[in-house]
Amino acid sequence: MNKWIFSVILILIFFVNMPQIVLAKDNLSLNELISEAVKNNSEIKQISSKLDASRLREVQEKALEDPQFGFGLMNIPLNIPAFGTEMMTSGEVFVSQMIPYPEKLTLKGRMAGIMADIDYQMLLSKINEIKREIKMDYFQLFLVNRQIEVALKNKQIIKDFVKIAETKYIVNQGTQQDILRANVEQSKLTQKLIGLLQQKNNLKIRLAYYLGTPSAIINGEPGNIKLSKINYSLNQLEEITRVNQPEINMAEKNIYLRETENRMARLEYIPDFDFMLSYGFKPERADMISGRITINLPVWYKDKQNNRVKETENLIKANTEGLNSRKNEIVFTLRSLLNQIESQEKIYQLITIGTIPQAEQYLKSAISGYSVGKIDFQALLESLMTLLDYEIDASMSLAEHEKDIAELEFMTGRDLVKR
């Protein structure tokens, strides 16, 4: 009877002293991190400035080339020094303007507009990429914090085990070897904590870099993360991707650009026009006005225009195949991610609802068994490690689940869950 009373006292000591680790008072908001990155990230700013510049090109490309102005003297005899002594000598002032076939300027402006649209999709793509990286690091930071928390709790529990072992040793029911083994486990945990803290610092340094403030210190820690739910079918995700994915939109814009270039190449068979108007004057004779129109002759079309048309046609085919390949790759990735998300969700539910409660009961039983001498200290440690491993597995499964959703959001180009 005394052994059972002693066992109950030890169990109460163990669970009363089990520490509750708090890593930070302030929660680190994922949405605020993303918002700050979109405003301050250097790469995003660079692409944004490039977009502002490219949007100014469309009007430029639609404009005509600058007109030309000139002045000249004609028919000056070399043996007569004075101007005006020869009837054929005259002066001329002229202005000329090259005017391309009308649709060419429209197409040049359209191509510049498409290039601006592509730059815009590049901006969205970079924002999408930065958001993914921040989400990945955020959920990894959550996992590392959870591992630190479990390691600290583990260390405190082993310290409590040492007290239990010392108590048993005093009453000649335990061995000094149990105490030494517990101290070894504490040293191993201390070493593990050093590595985890280094990972944590590296993750915060990366987050500061994405926020455009690499020298800043990120305060706060990720709060409690709940299991997110994806309420979209594969077909719905494919449609969302088709509309929102910057890479897909960029590829489609590139095809449109190549088609416009092909149309432009076909118009190169049509000559451009150069208009010139001149004003001539002679001494003691009436002034004269002259006009002239010149056109370029595409006589080398077999080498130039024909090959340019074929080149753009091949680029259209290449870009189209590239788009189809990317779409197939995205569908494959969407299916894989959905399977992974579903699997991680099942694993998380299984561990948290079934496995961890069972492991907790097993640990209580192991403590009781050790206190009455039914199991040795190694078995007690293994029961503790089993529980803590399951707690880490649950956190890892939750973090990987959220990472897979972040990857799914990156692939679709849109946020799919509320955080």
C-alpha positions as CSV (number, residue, x, y, z in Angstrom):
1,M,0.0,0.0,0.0
2,N,2.9,2.4,0.8
3,K,4.3,1.8,-2.7
4,W,1.1,2.9,-4.3
5,I,0.9,6.0,-2.2
6,F,4.6,6.7,-3.1
7,S,3.8,6.2,-6.8
8,V,0.8,8.7,-6.7
9,I,3.0,11.3,-5.0
10,L,5.7,11.0,-7.6
11,I,3.1,11.3,-10.5
12,L,1.7,14.4,-8.9
13,I,5.1,16.0,-8.5
14,F,5.9,15.2,-12.1
15,F,2.7,16.7,-13.6
16,V,2.5,19.7,-11.3
17,N,6.1,20.7,-12.2
18,M,5.6,20.1,-15.9
19,P,6.6,23.5,-17.4
20,Q,4.5,25.7,-19.6
21,I,6.9,27.4,-22.0
22,V,6.1,30.8,-23.4
23,L,8.5,32.0,-26.2
24,A,7.1,35.5,-26.7
25,K,4.3,37.7,-25.5
26,D,3.6,39.2,-28.9
27,N,2.5,37.2,-31.8
28,L,4.2,37.7,-35.1
29,S,1.5,38.3,-37.7
30,L,2.0,36.5,-41.0
31,N,-0.3,39.0,-42.9
32,E,1.7,41.9,-41.5
33,L,5.0,40.4,-42.5
34,I,3.7,39.9,-46.1
35,S,2.3,43.4,-46.2
36,E,5.6,44.9,-45.1
37,A,7.5,42.8,-47.6
38,V,5.2,44.0,-50.5
39,K,5.9,47.6,-49.5
40,N,9.6,47.4,-48.7
41,N,11.2,44.4,-50.5
42,S,14.0,45.7,-52.8
43,E,13.4,43.2,-55.6
44,I,9.7,44.1,-55.7
45,K,10.6,47.8,-55.8
46,Q,13.0,47.2,-58.6
47,I,10.5,45.4,-60.8
48,S,7.9,48.0,-59.9
49,S,10.1,50.8,-61.1
50,K,10.8,48.9,-64.3
51,L,7.0,48.5,-64.8
52,D,6.6,52.3,-64.4
53,A,9.2,52.8,-67.1
54,S,7.7,50.3,-69.5
55,R,4.3,51.8,-69.2
56,L,5.7,55.0,-70.8
57,R,6.9,53.2,-73.9
58,E,3.6,52.6,-75.6
59,V,3.0,56.3,-76.5
60,Q,6.6,56.6,-77.6
61,E,6.3,53.7,-80.0
62,K,3.1,55.0,-81.6
63,A,4.7,58.4,-82.4
64,L,6.3,59.2,-85.8
65,E,10.0,59.5,-86.2
66,D,11.3,63.1,-85.9
67,P,11.0,65.1,-89.2
68,Q,14.2,66.2,-90.8
69,F,15.1,69.8,-91.8
70,G,17.9,70.8,-94.1
71,F,19.5,73.6,-96.1
72,G,21.5,73.3,-99.2
73,L,23.2,75.2,-102.2
74,M,23.1,73.7,-105.6
75,N,25.0,74.2,-108.9
76,I,27.7,76.5,-107.7
77,P,30.5,76.9,-110.4
78,L,33.9,76.6,-109.0
79,N,35.4,79.3,-111.2
80,I,32.9,82.0,-110.2
81,P,33.4,83.3,-106.7
82,A,30.1,85.3,-106.2
83,F,26.8,83.7,-105.6
84,G,24.1,84.8,-108.1
85,T,26.3,85.2,-111.1
86,E,25.2,81.8,-112.5
87,M,21.5,81.2,-113.5
88,M,21.6,77.6,-112.3
89,T,22.9,78.4,-108.9
90,S,20.1,78.2,-106.2
91,G,19.5,77.6,-102.5
92,E,17.1,75.2,-101.0
93,V,15.4,74.7,-97.6
94,F,13.6,71.4,-97.1
95,V,11.7,69.3,-94.5
96,S,11.0,65.6,-94.7
97,Q,8.9,63.1,-92.8
98,M,9.0,59.4,-92.9
99,I,5.6,57.8,-92.5
100,P,5.3,54.0,-92.2
101,Y,2.4,52.0,-93.3
102,P,-0.4,53.0,-90.9
103,E,-0.9,49.7,-89.0
104,K,2.8,49.4,-88.2
105,L,2.8,52.2,-85.6
106,T,-0.4,50.7,-84.0
107,L,1.4,47.3,-83.8
108,K,4.5,48.9,-82.3
109,G,2.4,50.6,-79.7
110,R,0.6,47.4,-79.0
111,M,3.8,45.4,-78.6
112,A,5.1,48.0,-76.1
113,G,1.8,47.7,-74.2
114,I,2.1,43.9,-74.1
115,M,5.6,44.2,-72.8
116,A,4.3,46.5,-70.0
117,D,1.7,43.8,-69.3
118,I,4.4,41.2,-69.1
119,D,6.4,43.4,-66.7
120,Y,3.2,43.7,-64.6
121,Q,2.9,39.9,-64.4
122,M,6.6,39.7,-63.5
123,L,5.8,42.0,-60.6
124,L,2.9,39.8,-59.5
125,S,5.1,36.8,-59.9
126,K,7.8,38.3,-57.6
127,I,5.2,39.2,-55.0
128,N,3.8,35.7,-55.2
129,E,7.3,34.3,-54.8
130,I,8.1,36.5,-51.8
131,K,4.8,35.6,-50.2
132,R,5.6,31.9,-50.5
133,E,9.1,32.3,-49.0
134,I,7.7,34.3,-46.0
135,K,5.0,31.7,-45.4
136,M,7.5,28.8,-45.6
137,D,9.9,30.5,-43.1
138,Y,7.0,31.5,-40.9
139,F,5.7,28.0,-40.6
140,Q,9.2,26.6,-40.2
141,L,9.8,29.2,-37.4
142,F,6.6,27.9,-35.7
143,L,7.9,24.4,-36.0
144,V,11.4,25.3,-34.6
145,N,9.7,27.2,-31.7
146,R,7.6,24.1,-31.0
147,Q,10.7,21.9,-31.0
148,I,12.4,24.3,-28.6
149,E,9.4,24.3,-26.4
150,V,9.3,20.5,-26.3
151,A,13.0,20.3,-25.7
152,L,12.8,22.7,-22.8
153,K,9.8,20.8,-21.4
154,N,11.7,17.5,-21.9
155,K,14.7,18.9,-20.1
156,Q,12.6,19.9,-17.1
157,I,10.8,16.5,-17.1
158,I,14.1,14.7,-17.1
159,K,15.2,17.0,-14.2
160,D,12.0,15.8,-12.4
161,F,13.0,12.2,-13.3
162,V,16.3,12.8,-11.6
163,K,14.5,13.8,-8.4
164,I,12.4,10.7,-8.6
165,A,15.6,8.6,-9.2
166,E,17.4,10.3,-6.3
167,T,14.4,9.7,-4.1
168,K,14.4,6.0,-5.0
169,Y,18.2,5.9,-4.6
170,I,17.9,7.3,-1.1
171,V,15.4,4.6,-0.1
172,N,17.6,1.9,-1.8
173,Q,15.0,1.3,-4.6
174,G,17.1,2.8,-7.4
175,T,20.6,3.0,-8.8
176,Q,23.1,5.8,-9.3
177,Q,23.3,4.7,-13.0
178,D,19.7,6.0,-13.5
179,I,20.8,9.5,-12.3
180,L,23.8,9.5,-14.6
181,R,21.7,8.4,-17.6
182,A,19.3,11.2,-16.9
183,N,22.2,13.7,-16.8
184,V,23.4,12.5,-20.1
185,E,20.0,13.0,-21.7
186,Q,20.0,16.6,-20.3
187,S,23.3,17.3,-22.0
188,K,22.1,15.9,-25.3
189,L,19.0,18.2,-25.1
190,T,21.2,21.2,-24.3
191,Q,23.2,20.5,-27.5
192,K,20.0,20.1,-29.5
193,L,18.7,23.4,-28.1
194,I,21.8,25.2,-29.4
195,G,21.1,24.0,-32.9
196,L,17.5,24.9,-32.7
197,L,18.2,28.4,-31.5
198,Q,20.6,28.8,-34.4
199,Q,17.9,27.7,-36.9
200,K,15.5,30.2,-35.3
201,N,18.0,33.1,-35.6
202,N,18.6,32.2,-39.3
203,L,14.9,32.1,-40.0
204,K,14.4,35.6,-38.5
205,I,17.4,36.9,-40.5
206,R,15.8,35.6,-43.7
207,L,12.5,37.2,-42.8
208,A,14.2,40.5,-42.2
209,Y,15.8,40.2,-45.6
210,Y,12.5,39.6,-47.3
211,L,11.1,42.6,-45.5
212,G,13.8,44.8,-47.1
213,T,15.4,45.4,-43.7
214,P,18.3,42.9,-43.5
215,S,19.8,44.6,-40.4
216,A,16.5,44.8,-38.5
217,I,15.6,42.4,-35.6
218,I,12.3,40.6,-36.0
219,N,10.4,40.7,-32.7
220,G,7.7,38.4,-31.7
221,E,7.0,34.8,-32.5
222,P,4.3,32.9,-34.5
223,G,1.2,32.4,-32.5
224,N,-0.8,29.2,-32.3
225,I,-1.5,27.8,-35.8
226,K,-4.7,26.1,-36.6
227,L,-5.2,23.5,-39.2
228,S,-6.4,25.2,-42.4
229,K,-9.0,23.7,-44.6
230,I,-9.0,23.7,-48.4
231,N,-12.5,23.9,-49.8
232,Y,-11.7,23.7,-53.5
233,S,-11.8,20.8,-55.9
234,L,-9.1,20.2,-58.4
235,N,-11.2,21.7,-61.2
236,Q,-11.8,24.8,-59.2
237,L,-8.1,25.1,-58.5
238,E,-7.2,24.7,-62.2
239,E,-9.6,27.5,-63.0
240,I,-8.2,29.8,-60.3
241,T,-4.7,29.1,-61.6
242,R,-5.7,29.9,-65.2
243,V,-7.0,33.3,-64.1
244,N,-4.5,34.3,-61.4
245,Q,-1.2,32.5,-61.9
246,P,1.3,35.2,-63.0
247,E,3.5,32.7,-64.9
248,I,0.6,31.4,-66.9
249,N,-0.6,34.9,-67.6
250,M,3.0,35.9,-68.6
251,A,3.2,32.9,-71.0
252,E,-0.1,33.9,-72.6
253,K,1.1,37.5,-73.0
254,N,4.3,36.2,-74.6
255,I,2.3,34.3,-77.2
256,Y,0.2,37.4,-77.9
257,L,3.4,39.3,-78.3
258,R,4.8,36.8,-80.7
259,E,1.6,36.9,-82.7
260,T,1.8,40.7,-82.9
261,E,5.4,40.4,-84.0
262,N,4.3,38.0,-86.7
263,R,1.8,40.4,-88.0
264,M,4.4,43.2,-87.9
265,A,6.8,40.9,-89.8
266,R,4.2,40.4,-92.5
267,L,3.7,44.1,-92.8
268,E,7.4,44.5,-93.6
269,Y,6.6,43.5,-97.1
270,I,4.7,46.8,-97.5
271,P,7.0,49.8,-98.2
272,D,7.1,52.9,-96.0
273,F,6.8,56.4,-97.3
274,D,9.1,59.3,-97.0
275,F,7.6,62.7,-97.9
276,M,9.8,65.8,-98.6
277,L,8.8,69.4,-99.3
278,S,11.5,71.9,-100.4
279,Y,11.6,75.6,-101.0
280,G,14.1,76.8,-103.6
281,F,15.3,80.3,-104.3
282,K,17.5,81.9,-107.0
283,P,18.8,85.4,-107.4
284,E,16.6,87.6,-109.6
285,R,14.3,84.7,-110.4
286,A,11.0,83.4,-108.9
287,D,11.2,81.1,-105.9
288,M,10.1,77.5,-106.3
289,I,8.4,74.8,-104.3
290,S,9.2,71.1,-104.8
291,G,7.7,67.9,-103.4
292,R,8.9,64.3,-103.4
293,I,7.8,60.9,-102.2
294,T,10.2,58.0,-101.8
295,I,9.5,54.4,-100.7
296,N,11.8,51.6,-99.7
297,L,11.7,48.5,-102.0
298,P,11.8,45.2,-100.1
299,V,13.7,43.5,-102.8
300,W,15.6,41.3,-100.4
301,Y,12.4,39.8,-98.9
302,K,13.7,36.2,-99.4
303,D,16.5,36.8,-97.0
304,K,14.9,39.3,-94.7
305,Q,11.1,39.4,-94.5
306,N,10.4,35.7,-95.3
307,N,12.8,34.5,-92.6
308,R,11.4,37.1,-90.1
309,V,7.9,35.7,-90.7
310,K,9.2,32.1,-90.2
311,E,11.1,33.1,-87.1
312,T,8.0,34.6,-85.4
313,E,5.9,31.6,-86.4
314,N,8.5,29.3,-84.7
315,L,8.5,31.5,-81.6
316,I,4.7,31.3,-81.4
317,K,4.9,27.5,-81.6
318,A,7.7,27.3,-78.9
319,N,5.8,29.6,-76.6
320,T,2.5,27.7,-77.1
321,E,4.2,24.4,-76.3
322,G,5.9,26.0,-73.3
323,L,2.6,27.2,-72.0
324,N,1.0,23.7,-72.5
325,S,3.9,22.1,-70.7
326,R,3.6,24.5,-67.8
327,K,-0.1,23.9,-67.5
328,N,0.4,20.2,-67.4
329,E,3.1,20.6,-64.8
330,I,0.8,22.8,-62.7
331,V,-2.1,20.3,-62.9
332,F,0.3,17.5,-61.8
333,T,1.6,19.7,-58.9
334,L,-1.9,20.7,-57.8
335,R,-2.9,17.0,-57.6
336,S,0.2,16.1,-55.7
337,L,-0.3,19.0,-53.2
338,L,-3.9,18.1,-52.6
339,N,-2.9,14.5,-51.8
340,Q,-0.1,15.7,-49.5
341,I,-2.5,18.2,-47.7
342,E,-5.1,15.5,-47.2
343,S,-2.5,13.0,-45.9
344,Q,-0.9,15.5,-43.5
345,E,-4.3,16.4,-42.2
346,K,-5.1,12.8,-41.5
347,I,-1.7,12.3,-39.8
348,Y,-2.2,15.3,-37.6
349,Q,-5.7,14.3,-36.6
350,L,-4.5,10.8,-35.8
351,I,-1.6,11.9,-33.7
352,T,-3.4,14.6,-31.8
353,I,-6.7,12.8,-31.2
354,G,-5.4,9.2,-30.8
355,T,-1.7,8.7,-30.4
356,I,-0.7,11.6,-28.0
357,P,-3.4,10.8,-25.4
358,Q,-2.4,7.2,-25.5
359,A,1.3,8.1,-25.1
360,E,0.4,10.4,-22.1
361,Q,-1.5,7.5,-20.4
362,Y,1.5,5.2,-21.2
363,L,3.9,7.7,-19.6
364,K,1.7,7.9,-16.4
365,S,1.8,4.2,-16.3
366,A,5.5,4.1,-16.8
367,I,6.1,6.6,-13.9
368,S,3.9,4.5,-11.7
369,G,5.7,1.3,-12.8
370,Y,9.1,2.8,-12.2
371,S,8.2,4.1,-8.8
372,V,7.2,0.5,-7.7
373,G,10.1,-1.1,-9.5
374,K,8.2,-2.8,-12.3
375,I,10.1,-1.1,-15.1
376,D,13.7,0.3,-15.2
377,F,14.7,3.9,-15.8
378,Q,15.5,3.3,-19.5
379,A,11.9,2.2,-20.2
380,L,10.7,5.3,-18.3
381,L,12.9,7.5,-20.5
382,E,11.7,5.7,-23.7
383,S,8.1,6.4,-22.7
384,L,8.9,10.1,-22.2
385,M,10.7,10.2,-25.6
386,T,7.9,8.5,-27.3
387,L,5.4,11.1,-26.1
388,L,7.6,14.0,-26.9
389,D,8.4,12.6,-30.4
390,Y,4.7,12.4,-31.1
391,E,4.2,16.0,-30.0
392,I,7.0,17.0,-32.4
393,D,5.5,14.8,-35.1
394,A,2.1,16.6,-34.6
395,S,3.7,20.0,-34.9
396,M,5.7,18.9,-37.9
397,S,2.7,17.5,-39.6
398,L,0.8,20.8,-38.9
399,A,3.7,22.9,-40.2
400,E,4.1,20.8,-43.4
401,H,0.3,20.9,-43.9
402,E,0.4,24.7,-43.9
403,K,3.6,24.8,-46.1
404,D,1.8,22.6,-48.6
405,I,-1.1,25.0,-48.6
406,A,1.3,27.9,-49.0
407,E,2.8,26.1,-52.0
408,L,-0.7,25.5,-53.4
409,E,-1.4,29.2,-53.0
410,F,1.9,30.0,-54.9
411,M,0.9,27.6,-57.7
412,T,-2.6,29.1,-58.0
413,G,-1.5,32.7,-57.5
414,R,-4.1,33.4,-54.9
415,D,-4.7,33.1,-51.2
416,L,-7.0,30.1,-50.5
417,V,-7.4,30.3,-46.7
418,K,-7.8,33.0,-44.1
419,R,-5.0,33.4,-41.6
